[in-house]
């Protein structure tokens, strides 16, 4: 069994909608395909399947999608 690819995504605001993370991290070709993957139950947030496309994702959340694991952190202040 392969370990999932691990990605660290930095938030520039308080939250971002779930489908946008899949799109921005290059795991989905478009917002529409990201929304479809979520609707199909292929995405989990903090260990539970999430079907809300616009779920607010905040720092500390963990997302799993196929063979990718995404850790959400706040963008460090300069």
C-alpha positions as CSV (number, residue, x, y, z in Angstrom):
1,X,0.0,0.0,0.0
2,X,1.3,3.4,-0.9
3,X,1.4,6.3,1.5
4,X,-0.8,9.2,0.3
5,X,0.8,12.2,-1.2
6,X,0.9,14.9,1.5
7,X,0.1,18.5,0.7
8,X,0.2,21.5,3.1
9,X,-2.2,24.2,2.0
10,X,-1.9,27.7,3.5
11,X,-5.0,29.8,4.1
12,X,-4.8,33.5,3.4
13,X,-8.3,34.1,5.0
14,X,-10.3,32.6,7.9
15,X,-11.7,29.8,5.7
16,X,-12.0,28.6,2.1
17,X,-14.7,26.4,0.6
18,X,-13.9,22.7,0.2
19,X,-14.2,22.5,-3.6
20,X,-11.8,25.4,-4.0
21,X,-9.0,23.6,-2.2
22,X,-9.2,20.6,-4.6
23,X,-9.2,23.0,-7.5
24,X,-6.4,25.3,-6.3
25,X,-4.2,22.4,-5.2
26,X,-4.4,20.9,-8.8
27,X,-6.3,17.8,-7.6
28,X,-9.3,18.6,-9.9
29,X,-9.3,20.1,-13.4
30,X,-12.1,22.5,-12.5
31,X,-14.5,23.7,-9.8
32,X,-17.2,21.6,-11.5
33,X,-15.2,18.4,-11.3
34,X,-14.2,19.2,-7.7
35,X,-17.9,19.6,-6.8
36,X,-18.8,16.3,-8.5
37,X,-16.0,14.4,-6.6
38,X,-17.4,15.8,-3.4
39,X,-21.0,15.0,-4.3
40,X,-19.8,11.4,-5.2
41,X,-18.5,11.0,-1.6
42,X,-14.8,10.8,-2.7
43,X,-13.6,13.5,-0.2
44,X,-13.3,13.2,3.6
45,X,-12.7,16.0,6.0
46,X,-11.3,15.2,9.4
47,X,-11.9,11.5,8.8
48,X,-15.6,11.7,7.8
49,X,-17.0,11.7,4.2
50,X,-18.1,15.3,3.3
51,X,-20.6,15.9,0.6
52,X,-21.1,19.7,1.2
53,X,-19.2,21.4,-1.7
54,X,-19.1,24.7,0.1
55,X,-18.1,23.4,3.5
56,X,-15.9,26.0,5.2
57,X,-12.4,24.6,5.6
58,X,-10.3,26.2,8.3
59,X,-6.7,25.9,9.7
60,X,-6.3,22.5,11.4
61,X,-8.6,20.6,9.1
62,X,-7.4,17.5,7.3
63,X,-8.7,16.5,3.9
64,X,-8.3,13.2,2.1
65,X,-9.1,12.8,-1.6
66,X,-8.2,9.6,-3.5
67,X,-4.4,9.2,-2.7
68,X,-3.9,12.8,-1.4
69,X,-3.8,14.0,2.1
70,X,-4.1,17.8,2.6
71,X,-3.3,19.6,5.9
72,X,-4.7,23.1,6.2
73,X,-2.6,25.7,8.0
74,X,-2.8,29.5,8.4
75,X,-0.4,31.4,6.2
76,X,2.5,32.6,8.3
77,X,2.7,36.4,8.9
78,X,5.6,38.1,7.2
